[in-house]
Amino acid sequence: MIKRVFTIFILTLFFMFNSPVYSLDTSSKTIEKYTKKISNKFTRTYCNTTKFGISNEGALAFAVGETNKEFRNNKLNNLIDYSQLKNSIVNDIKNNCQVYDFDISNLENLKFN
């Protein structure tokens, strides 16, 4: 009898304080924030590397490598619009680094798994 009362008590507590579980909601705002974060990281790395005195090709390779290393295992990578990301990076490089001849084709190696 005590065992049955204890079981009913535990089950009642379990059902009373049970909270629902929601699926992961990936809104467009979340994806835009993630894209902007990647763009800012790439731009900062590229600008700092060129200001340090490394050639443009070396700075590009280093920035692509560092950005790939940091963001390669994120679940949002499948939802990224790469054309929007690349345009954002080119615009940020123009605005922050004052590099106006940066070609978007330089970003072909920027892919996340």
MMTF fields as JSON, N, C-alpha, C and O atoms, coordinates in Angstrom:
{
  "mmtfVersion": "1.0.0",
  "mmtfProducer": "UNKNOWN",
  "numBonds": 451,
  "numAtoms": 452,
  "numGroups": 113,
  "numChains": 1,
  "numModels": 1,
  "chainsPerModel": [1],
  "groupsPerChain": [113],
  "chainIdList": ["A"],
  "bondAtomList": [4, 2, 8, 6, 12, 10, 16, 14, 20, 18, 24, 22, 28, 26, 32, 30, 36, 34, 40, 38, 44, 42, 48, 46, 52, 50, 56, 54, 60, 58, 64, 62, 68, 66, 72, 70, 76, 74, 80, 78, 84, 82, 88, 86, 92, 90, 96, 94, 100, 98, 104, 102, 108, 106, 112, 110, 116, 114, 120, 118, 124, 122, 128, 126, 132, 130, 136, 134, 140, 138, 144, 142, 148, 146, 152, 150, 156, 154, 160, 158, 164, 162, 168, 166, 172, 170, 176, 174, 180, 178, 184, 182, 188, 186, 192, 190, 196, 194, 200, 198, 204, 202, 208, 206, 212, 210, 216, 214, 220, 218, 224, 222, 228, 226, 232, 230, 236, 234, 240, 238, 244, 242, 248, 246, 252, 250, 256, 254, 260, 258, 264, 262, 268, 266, 272, 270, 276, 274, 280, 278, 284, 282, 288, 286, 292, 290, 296, 294, 300, 298, 304, 302, 308, 306, 312, 310, 316, 314, 320, 318, 324, 322, 328, 326, 332, 330, 336, 334, 340, 338, 344, 342, 348, 346, 352, 350, 356, 354, 360, 358, 364, 362, 368, 366, 372, 370, 376, 374, 380, 378, 384, 382, 388, 386, 392, 390, 396, 394, 400, 398, 404, 402, 408, 406, 412, 410, 416, 414, 420, 418, 424, 422, 428, 426, 432, 430, 436, 434, 440, 438, 444, 442, 448, 446],
  "bondOrderList": [1, 1, 1, 1, 1, 1, 1, 1, 1, 1, 1, 1, 1, 1, 1, 1, 1, 1, 1, 1, 1, 1, 1, 1, 1, 1, 1, 1, 1, 1, 1, 1, 1, 1, 1, 1, 1, 1, 1, 1, 1, 1, 1, 1, 1, 1, 1, 1, 1, 1, 1, 1, 1, 1, 1, 1, 1, 1, 1, 1, 1, 1, 1, 1, 1, 1, 1, 1, 1, 1, 1, 1, 1, 1, 1, 1, 1, 1, 1, 1, 1, 1, 1, 1, 1, 1, 1, 1, 1, 1, 1, 1, 1, 1, 1, 1, 1, 1, 1, 1, 1, 1, 1, 1, 1, 1, 1, 1, 1, 1, 1, 1],
  "groupList": [{"groupName": "MET", "atomNameList": ["N", "CA", "C", "O"], "elementList": ["N", "C", "C", "O"], "formalChargeList": [0, 0, 0, 0], "bondAtomList": [1, 0, 2, 1, 3, 2], "bondOrderList": [1, 1, 2], "singleLetterCode": "M", "chemCompType": "L-PEPTIDE LINKING"}, {"groupName": "ILE", "atomNameList": ["N", "CA", "C", "O"], "elementList": ["N", "C", "C", "O"], "formalChargeList": [0, 0, 0, 0], "bondAtomList": [1, 0, 2, 1, 3, 2], "bondOrderList": [1, 1, 2], "singleLetterCode": "I", "chemCompType": "L-PEPTIDE LINKING"}, {"groupName": "LYS", "atomNameList": ["N", "CA", "C", "O"], "elementList": ["N", "C", "C", "O"], "formalChargeList": [0, 0, 0, 0], "bondAtomList": [1, 0, 2, 1, 3, 2], "bondOrderList": [1, 1, 2], "singleLetterCode": "K", "chemCompType": "L-PEPTIDE LINKING"}, {"groupName": "ARG", "atomNameList": ["N", "CA", "C", "O"], "elementList": ["N", "C", "C", "O"], "formalChargeList": [0, 0, 0, 0], "bondAtomList": [1, 0, 2, 1, 3, 2], "bondOrderList": [1, 1, 2], "singleLetterCode": "R", "chemCompType": "L-PEPTIDE LINKING"}, {"groupName": "VAL", "atomNameList": ["N", "CA", "C", "O"], "elementList": ["N", "C", "C", "O"], "formalChargeList": [0, 0, 0, 0], "bondAtomList": [1, 0, 2, 1, 3, 2], "bondOrderList": [1, 1, 2], "singleLetterCode": "V", "chemCompType": "L-PEPTIDE LINKING"}, {"groupName": "PHE", "atomNameList": ["N", "CA", "C", "O"], "elementList": ["N", "C", "C", "O"], "formalChargeList": [0, 0, 0, 0], "bondAtomList": [1, 0, 2, 1, 3, 2], "bondOrderList": [1, 1, 2], "singleLetterCode": "F", "chemCompType": "L-PEPTIDE LINKING"}, {"groupName": "THR", "atomNameList": ["N", "CA", "C", "O"], "elementList": ["N", "C", "C", "O"], "formalChargeList": [0, 0, 0, 0], "bondAtomList": [1, 0, 2, 1, 3, 2], "bondOrderList": [1, 1, 2], "singleLetterCode": "T", "chemCompType": "L-PEPTIDE LINKING"}, {"groupName": "LEU", "atomNameList": ["N", "CA", "C", "O"], "elementList": ["N", "C", "C", "O"], "formalChargeList": [0, 0, 0, 0], "bondAtomList": [1, 0, 2, 1, 3, 2], "bondOrderList": [1, 1, 2], "singleLetterCode": "L", "chemCompType": "L-PEPTIDE LINKING"}, {"groupName": "ASN", "atomNameList": ["N", "CA", "C", "O"], "elementList": ["N", "C", "C", "O"], "formalChargeList": [0, 0, 0, 0], "bondAtomList": [1, 0, 2, 1, 3, 2], "bondOrderList": [1, 1, 2], "singleLetterCode": "N", "chemCompType": "L-PEPTIDE LINKING"}, {"groupName": "SER", "atomNameList": ["N", "CA", "C", "O"], "elementList": ["N", "C", "C", "O"], "formalChargeList": [0, 0, 0, 0], "bondAtomList": [1, 0, 2, 1, 3, 2], "bondOrderList": [1, 1, 2], "singleLetterCode": "S", "chemCompType": "L-PEPTIDE LINKING"}, {"groupName": "PRO", "atomNameList": ["N", "CA", "C", "O"], "elementList": ["N", "C", "C", "O"], "formalChargeList": [0, 0, 0, 0], "bondAtomList": [1, 0, 2, 1, 3, 2], "bondOrderList": [1, 1, 2], "singleLetterCode": "P", "chemCompType": "L-PEPTIDE LINKING"}, {"groupName": "TYR", "atomNameList": ["N", "CA", "C", "O"], "elementList": ["N", "C", "C", "O"], "formalChargeList": [0, 0, 0, 0], "bondAtomList": [1, 0, 2, 1, 3, 2], "bondOrderList": [1, 1, 2], "singleLetterCode": "Y", "chemCompType": "L-PEPTIDE LINKING"}, {"groupName": "ASP", "atomNameList": ["N", "CA", "C", "O"], "elementList": ["N", "C", "C", "O"], "formalChargeList": [0, 0, 0, 0], "bondAtomList": [1, 0, 2, 1, 3, 2], "bondOrderList": [1, 1, 2], "singleLetterCode": "D", "chemCompType": "L-PEPTIDE LINKING"}, {"groupName": "GLU", "atomNameList": ["N", "CA", "C", "O"], "elementList": ["N", "C", "C", "O"], "formalChargeList": [0, 0, 0, 0], "bondAtomList": [1, 0, 2, 1, 3, 2], "bondOrderList": [1, 1, 2], "singleLetterCode": "E", "chemCompType": "L-PEPTIDE LINKING"}, {"groupName": "CYS", "atomNameList": ["N", "CA", "C", "O"], "elementList": ["N", "C", "C", "O"], "formalChargeList": [0, 0, 0, 0], "bondAtomList": [1, 0, 2, 1, 3, 2], "bondOrderList": [1, 1, 2], "singleLetterCode": "C", "chemCompType": "L-PEPTIDE LINKING"}, {"groupName": "GLY", "atomNameList": ["N", "CA", "C", "O"], "elementList": ["N", "C", "C", "O"], "formalChargeList": [0, 0, 0, 0], "bondAtomList": [1, 0, 2, 1, 3, 2], "bondOrderList": [1, 1, 2], "singleLetterCode": "G", "chemCompType": "PEPTIDE LINKING"}, {"groupName": "ALA", "atomNameList": ["N", "CA", "C", "O"], "elementList": ["N", "C", "C", "O"], "formalChargeList": [0, 0, 0, 0], "bondAtomList": [1, 0, 2, 1, 3, 2], "bondOrderList": [1, 1, 2], "singleLetterCode": "A", "chemCompType": "L-PEPTIDE LINKING"}, {"groupName": "GLN", "atomNameList": ["N", "CA", "C", "O"], "elementList": ["N", "C", "C", "O"], "formalChargeList": [0, 0, 0, 0], "bondAtomList": [1, 0, 2, 1, 3, 2], "bondOrderList": [1, 1, 2], "singleLetterCode": "Q", "chemCompType": "L-PEPTIDE LINKING"}],
  "groupTypeList": [0, 1, 2, 3, 4, 5, 6, 1, 5, 1, 7, 6, 7, 5, 5, 0, 5, 8, 9, 10, 4, 11, 9, 7, 12, 6, 9, 9, 2, 6, 1, 13, 2, 11, 6, 2, 2, 1, 9, 8, 2, 5, 6, 3, 6, 11, 14, 8, 6, 6, 2, 5, 15, 1, 9, 8, 13, 15, 16, 7, 16, 5, 16, 4, 15, 13, 6, 8, 2, 13, 5, 3, 8, 8, 2, 7, 8, 8, 7, 1, 12, 11, 9, 17, 7, 2, 8, 9, 1, 4, 8, 12, 1, 2, 8, 8, 14, 17, 4, 11, 12, 5, 12, 1, 9, 8, 7, 13, 8, 7, 2, 5, 8],
  "groupIdList": [1, 2, 3, 4, 5, 6, 7, 8, 9, 10, 11, 12, 13, 14, 15, 16, 17, 18, 19, 20, 21, 22, 23, 24, 25, 26, 27, 28, 29, 30, 31, 32, 33, 34, 35, 36, 37, 38, 39, 40, 41, 42, 43, 44, 45, 46, 47, 48, 49, 50, 51, 52, 53, 54, 55, 56, 57, 58, 59, 60, 61, 62, 63, 64, 65, 66, 67, 68, 69, 70, 71, 72, 73, 74, 75, 76, 77, 78, 79, 80, 81, 82, 83, 84, 85, 86, 87, 88, 89, 90, 91, 92, 93, 94, 95, 96, 97, 98, 99, 100, 101, 102, 103, 104, 105, 106, 107, 108, 109, 110, 111, 112, 113],
  "secStructList": [7, 2, 2, 2, 2, 2, 2, 2, 2, 2, 2, 2, 2, 2, 2, 2, 1, 7, 7, 7, 7, 7, 7, 7, 7, 7, 7, 2, 2, 2, 2, 2, 2, 2, 2, 2, 2, 2, 2, 2, 2, 2, 2, 2, 2, 2, 2, 2, 2, 2, 2, 2, 6, 7, 7, 2, 2, 2, 2, 2, 2, 2, 2, 2, 2, 2, 2, 2, 2, 2, 2, 6, 6, 7, 4, 4, 4, 4, 4, 7, 7, 2, 2, 2, 2, 2, 2, 2, 2, 2, 2, 2, 2, 2, 2, 2, 2, 7, 7, 7, 7, 7, 7, 4, 4, 4, 4, 6, 6, 7, 7, 7, 7],
  "xCoordList": [0.812, 0.0, 0.858, 0.586, 1.868, 2.75, 3.486, 3.703, 3.853, 4.546, 3.638, 4.092, 2.38, 1.424, 1.184, 1.129, 1.043, 0.834, 2.073, 1.969, 3.223, 4.474, 4.601, 5.022, 4.252, 4.316, 3.336, 3.685, 2.129, 1.149, 1.622, 1.45, 2.216, 2.744, 3.867, 3.88, 4.776, 5.897, 5.377, 5.825, 4.454, 3.902, 3.133, 3.197, 2.419, 1.706, 2.682, 2.461, 3.743, 4.768, 5.413, 5.678, 5.653, 6.279, 5.407, 5.913, 4.127, 3.227, 2.9, 2.596, 2.958, 2.657, 3.793, 3.553, 5.001, 6.152, 6.873, 8.047, 6.189, 6.744, 6.655, 5.584, 7.734, 7.714, 7.818, 8.522, 7.13, 7.171, 8.516, 9.209, 8.864, 10.112, 9.772, 8.933, 10.42, 10.168, 11.333, 12.478, 11.033, 12.092, 12.904, 12.456, 14.091, 14.969, 14.368, 14.118, 14.144, 13.549, 14.661, 15.337, 14.844, 15.87, 15.174, 14.761, 15.048, 14.38, 15.365, 16.573, 14.832, 15.69, 16.564, 17.674, 16.08, 16.876, 18.103, 19.186, 17.936, 19.049, 20.089, 21.29, 19.636, 20.56, 21.281, 22.47, 20.581, 21.215, 22.284, 23.359, 21.999, 22.989, 24.218, 25.35, 23.985, 25.095, 25.933, 27.162, 25.268, 25.973, 26.796, 27.936, 26.231, 26.952, 28.148, 29.192, 28.004, 29.106, 30.266, 31.427, 29.946, 30.985, 31.653, 32.878, 30.855, 31.388, 32.314, 33.385, 31.9, 32.74, 34.047, 35.099, 33.997, 35.212, 36.177, 37.37, 35.669, 36.524, 37.138, 38.335, 36.315, 36.794, 37.858, 38.887, 37.62, 38.618, 39.931, 41.0, 39.852, 41.064, 41.811, 43.031, 41.097, 41.729, 42.371, 43.513, 41.633, 42.157, 43.397, 44.401, 43.31, 44.451, 45.675, 46.802, 45.461, 46.58, 47.244, 48.47, 46.452, 47.053, 47.753, 48.783, 47.208, 47.853, 49.144, 50.035, 49.245, 50.447, 51.591, 52.751, 51.266, 52.298, 52.338, 53.261, 51.39, 51.344, 50.672, 49.794, 51.074, 50.522, 49.029, 48.492, 48.364, 46.919, 46.552, 45.553, 47.347, 47.07, 47.254, 46.456, 48.307, 48.541, 47.471, 47.028, 47.053, 46.003, 44.688, 43.935, 44.412, 43.182, 43.192, 42.198, 44.302, 44.407, 44.279, 43.615, 44.906, 44.84, 43.423, 42.935, 42.76, 41.4, 40.422, 39.548, 40.558, 39.682, 39.911, 38.956, 41.166, 41.481, 40.957, 40.363, 41.173, 40.705, 39.18, 38.614, 38.524, 37.064, 36.487, 35.526, 37.058, 36.6, 36.795, 35.929, 37.927, 38.22, 37.228, 36.801, 36.866, 35.988, 34.532, 33.845, 34.053, 32.625, 32.279, 31.131, 33.196, 32.932, 31.956, 31.336, 31.792, 30.947, 29.625, 29.039, 29.145, 27.894, 26.724, 26.843, 25.6, 24.428, 23.754, 22.997, 24.014, 23.384, 24.09, 23.625, 25.197, 25.954, 25.147, 25.37, 24.221, 23.417, 22.419, 21.913, 22.126, 21.113, 21.692, 20.942, 23.013, 23.661, 23.455, 23.581, 23.142, 23.11, 24.504, 24.841, 25.306, 26.703, 26.866, 27.826, 25.967, 26.079, 25.86, 26.557, 24.909, 24.68, 25.878, 26.289, 26.435, 27.611, 28.795, 29.475, 29.043, 30.177, 29.989, 30.942, 28.773, 28.509, 28.695, 29.213, 28.283, 28.456, 29.936, 30.352, 30.723, 32.159, 32.812, 33.619, 32.474, 33.059, 32.689, 33.539, 31.435, 31.019, 31.728, 32.14, 31.876, 32.572, 34.047, 34.616, 34.66, 36.073, 36.216, 37.17, 35.275, 35.313, 35.136, 35.853, 34.191, 33.892, 34.927, 35.261, 35.44, 36.329, 37.803, 38.599, 38.181, 39.607, 40.006, 41.193, 39.036, 39.267, 40.004, 40.885, 39.638, 40.156, 39.023, 38.036, 39.167, 38.07, 38.198, 37.262, 39.323, 39.514, 39.436, 39.978, 38.775, 38.622, 37.556, 36.416, 37.925, 37.016, 36.292, 36.888, 35.02, 34.198, 34.644, 34.37, 35.318, 35.79, 36.924, 37.257, 37.517, 38.556, 37.987, 38.745, 36.686, 36.051, 35.524, 34.671, 36.02, 35.55, 35.872, 35.123, 36.96, 37.37, 36.642, 36.87, 35.779, 35.05, 33.789, 32.71, 33.944, 32.84, 32.889, 33.962, 31.719, 31.613, 30.936, 30.017, 31.396, 30.825, 29.639, 29.031],
  "yCoordList": [-1.195, 0.0, 1.263, 2.204, 1.282, 2.445, 2.624, 3.747, 1.541, 1.591, 2.211, 3.02, 1.837, 2.356, 3.849, 4.602, 4.293, 5.713, 6.516, 7.602, 5.974, 6.654, 6.788, 7.836, 5.768, 5.807, 6.842, 7.597, 6.878, 7.869, 9.283, 10.198, 9.455, 10.765, 11.211, 12.361, 10.345, 10.665, 10.973, 11.936, 10.186, 10.429, 11.75, 12.468, 12.068, 13.339, 14.511, 15.483, 14.417, 15.471, 15.574, 16.666, 14.431, 14.417, 15.118, 15.902, 14.849, 15.457, 16.913, 17.682, 17.293, 18.683, 19.626, 20.75, 19.17, 20.035, 19.705, 20.033, 19.077, 18.738, 19.952, 20.544, 20.323, 21.456, 20.951, 19.976, 21.597, 21.127, 21.419, 22.365, 20.616, 20.767, 21.252, 20.667, 22.311, 22.882, 22.574, 22.449, 22.457, 22.216, 23.491, 24.591, 23.319, 24.45, 25.328, 24.871, 26.579, 27.515, 28.348, 29.111, 28.199, 28.974, 29.997, 29.703, 31.17, 32.231, 32.901, 32.677, 33.708, 34.425, 35.425, 35.72, 35.949, 36.891, 36.193, 36.776, 34.962, 34.193, 33.92, 34.014, 33.588, 33.31, 34.582, 34.54, 35.714, 36.987, 37.358, 37.829, 37.151, 37.437, 36.553, 37.014, 35.282, 34.349, 34.735, 34.682, 35.117, 35.554, 36.807, 36.918, 37.74, 38.972, 38.665, 39.304, 37.692, 37.303, 36.73, 37.039, 35.892, 35.33, 36.44, 36.47, 37.351, 38.447, 39.334, 39.73, 39.639, 40.476, 39.785, 40.425, 38.488, 37.735, 37.728, 37.977, 37.446, 37.416, 38.792, 38.904, 39.84, 41.192, 41.619, 42.175, 41.363, 41.727, 41.008, 41.614, 39.719, 38.932, 39.426, 39.583, 39.667, 40.125, 41.505, 41.726, 42.424, 43.782, 43.782, 44.424, 43.053, 43.016, 42.379, 42.809, 41.365, 40.68, 41.566, 41.589, 42.291, 43.191, 44.367, 44.832, 44.85, 45.953, 45.497, 46.307, 44.215, 43.659, 43.57, 43.427, 43.654, 43.663, 42.423, 42.273, 41.552, 40.346, 40.689, 41.551, 40.029, 40.31, 40.027, 39.349, 40.555, 40.36, 38.885, 38.432, 38.135, 36.716, 35.945, 35.066, 36.279, 35.623, 35.976, 35.12, 37.236, 37.67, 36.984, 36.599, 36.829, 36.153, 34.688, 34.188, 34.001, 32.593, 32.431, 31.508, 33.315, 33.234, 33.503, 32.792, 34.518, 34.863, 33.742, 33.422, 33.144, 32.026, 30.842, 30.22, 30.537, 29.414, 29.618, 28.71, 30.797, 31.083, 31.086, 30.586, 31.641, 31.685, 30.282, 29.928, 29.487, 28.101, 27.313, 26.532, 27.519, 26.777, 27.129, 26.252, 28.402, 28.825, 28.416, 28.082, 28.438, 28.238, 26.914, 26.738, 25.999, 24.799, 23.819, 23.044, 23.814, 22.799, 23.35, 22.759, 24.439, 25.019, 24.409, 24.105, 24.236, 23.628, 24.555, 24.089, 25.853, 26.812, 26.897, 27.607, 26.19, 26.276, 25.807, 26.284, 24.89, 24.398, 25.437, 25.325, 26.442, 27.435, 28.745, 29.671, 28.832, 30.072, 30.298, 29.371, 31.524, 31.941, 32.497, 33.614, 31.703, 32.063, 33.313, 34.059, 33.559, 34.776, 36.012, 37.014, 35.946, 37.056, 37.227, 38.354, 36.125, 36.18, 36.819, 37.671, 36.416, 36.956, 38.437, 39.21, 38.84, 40.267, 41.068, 42.184, 40.518, 41.189, 41.347, 42.391, 40.321, 40.387, 41.454, 42.245, 41.484, 42.479, 43.892, 44.783, 44.105, 45.428, 45.813, 46.962, 44.866, 45.156, 45.468, 46.332, 44.77, 45.049, 46.447, 47.16, 46.839, 48.194, 49.236, 50.236, 49.014, 50.014, 50.052, 51.134, 48.907, 48.858, 48.9, 49.458, 48.322, 48.234, 49.219, 49.404, 49.842, 50.728, 50.008, 50.582, 48.752, 47.975, 47.902, 47.197, 48.629, 48.761, 47.824, 47.716, 47.149, 46.263, 44.782, 43.924, 44.489, 43.105, 42.43, 42.891, 41.342, 40.633, 39.516, 38.816, 39.365, 38.357, 36.937, 36.008, 36.758, 35.418, 34.941, 33.756, 35.837, 35.441, 34.603, 33.948, 34.608, 33.931, 32.534, 32.001, 31.947, 30.622, 29.548, 28.579, 29.691, 28.666, 28.797, 27.995, 29.785, 29.988, 29.129, 29.587, 27.88, 26.925, 26.242, 25.934, 26.01, 25.352, 24.007, 23.863, 23.024, 21.675, 21.526, 20.457],
  "zCoordList": [0.0, 0.0, 0.0, -0.747, 0.818, 0.896, -0.429, -0.885, -1.018, -2.315, -3.384, -4.193, -3.383, -4.369, -4.138, -5.11, -2.924, -2.602, -2.994, -3.563, -2.685, -3.05, -4.574, -5.063, -5.311, -6.769, -7.33, -8.238, -6.799, -7.257, -6.939, -7.745, -5.768, -5.379, -6.323, -6.762, -6.63, -7.535, -8.934, -9.556, -9.434, -10.765, -10.814, -11.812, -9.759, -9.697, -9.738, -10.46, -8.975, -9.012, -10.394, -10.897, -10.981, -12.305, -13.345, -14.148, -13.336, -14.312, -14.004, -14.916, -12.764, -12.397, -12.787, -13.227, -12.627, -12.864, -14.166, -14.336, -15.046, -16.346, -17.261, -17.392, -17.881, -18.802, -20.237, -20.498, -21.164, -22.558, -23.207, -22.833, -24.156, -24.894, -26.291, -26.977, -26.7, -28.019, -28.95, -28.513, -30.21, -31.179, -31.376, -31.052, -31.905, -32.154, -33.244, -34.359, -32.91, -33.855, -34.476, -33.786, -35.766, -36.457, -37.324, -38.446, -36.807, -37.536, -38.488, -38.418, -39.358, -40.298, -39.56, -40.002, -38.442, -37.647, -37.064, -37.017, -36.626, -36.087, -37.165, -36.913, -38.341, -39.446, -39.87, -40.185, -39.884, -40.226, -39.204, -39.576, -37.922, -36.877, -37.043, -36.901, -37.345, -37.528, -38.754, -38.711, -39.83, -41.038, -40.746, -41.196, -40.004, -39.659, -38.761, -38.883, -37.86, -36.985, -37.796, -37.532, -38.784, -39.651, -40.449, -40.571, -40.99, -41.787, -40.951, -41.411, -39.738, -38.864, -38.514, -38.495, -38.235, -37.91, -39.087, -38.916, -40.273, -41.453, -41.701, -41.967, -41.613, -41.886, -40.882, -41.267, -39.605, -38.581, -38.82, -38.749, -39.104, -39.32, -40.554, -40.519, -41.629, -42.867, -42.676, -43.08, -42.061, -41.864, -40.964, -41.272, -39.852, -38.928, -39.568, -39.323, -40.381, -41.019, -42.07, -42.172, -42.845, -43.843, -43.174, -43.663, -42.066, -41.339, -40.675, -40.419, -40.399, -39.789, -40.795, -40.409, -42.076, -43.097, -43.97, -44.77, -43.844, -44.664, -45.987, -46.032, -47.054, -48.375, -48.409, -47.533, -49.435, -49.562, -49.724, -49.165, -50.481, -50.672, -49.37, -49.044, -48.63, -47.337, -46.324, -45.558, -46.315, -45.4, -45.741, -44.846, -47.029, -47.458, -47.034, -46.507, -47.259, -46.876, -45.364, -44.892, -44.611, -43.155, -42.654, -41.776, -43.202, -42.775, -43.114, -42.308, -44.294, -44.671, -43.729, -43.266, -43.452, -42.562, -41.152, -40.572, -40.6, -39.24, -39.149, -38.177, -40.149, -40.138, -40.296, -39.612, -41.184, -41.346, -40.055, -39.663, -39.398, -38.18, -37.067, -36.316, -36.963, -35.878, -36.088, -35.123, -37.322, -37.575, -38.255, -38.662, -38.393, -39.196, -38.564, -39.292, -37.26, -36.62, -36.101, -35.194, -36.634, -36.172, -36.945, -38.132, -36.263, -36.891, -37.9, -38.752, -37.818, -38.73, -40.083, -40.974, -40.249, -41.505, -42.707, -43.82, -42.506, -43.629, -44.117, -45.234, -43.306, -43.644, -44.171, -44.48, -44.276, -44.707, -46.195, -46.996, -46.558, -47.953, -48.267, -47.874, -48.98, -49.198, -50.053, -49.863, -50.975, -51.784, -50.907, -51.065, -49.997, -49.072, -48.138, -47.859, -47.656, -46.781, -47.489, -46.918, -48.719, -49.467, -49.767, -49.68, -50.119, -50.344, -49.066, -49.105, -47.947, -46.664, -46.325, -45.823, -46.597, -46.333, -47.21, -46.721, -48.493, -49.4, -48.945, -48.948, -48.555, -48.084, -46.794, -46.634, -45.875, -44.624, -44.86, -44.193, -45.799, -46.104, -46.701, -46.391, -47.554, -48.113, -47.024, -47.002, -46.119, -45.093, -43.976, -43.491, -43.557, -42.401, -42.748, -41.992, -43.874, -44.236, -45.329, -45.597, -45.952, -47.092, -48.221, -48.862, -48.456, -49.579, -50.591, -50.379, -51.686, -52.646, -53.841, -54.633, -53.989, -55.135, -54.733, -55.429, -53.635, -53.182, -54.028, -54.085, -54.685, -55.586, -54.831, -54.013, -55.116, -54.435, -54.776, -54.017, -55.89, -56.263, -55.354, -55.362, -54.577, -53.622, -52.486, -51.77, -52.306, -51.177, -51.526, -50.816, -52.6, -53.007, -51.985, -51.862, -51.25, -50.278, -48.947, -48.041, -48.813, -47.568, -47.571, -47.949, -47.143, -47.073, -45.723, -45.205, -45.161, -43.871, -44.049, -44.855, -43.292, -43.388, -42.48, -42.429]
}
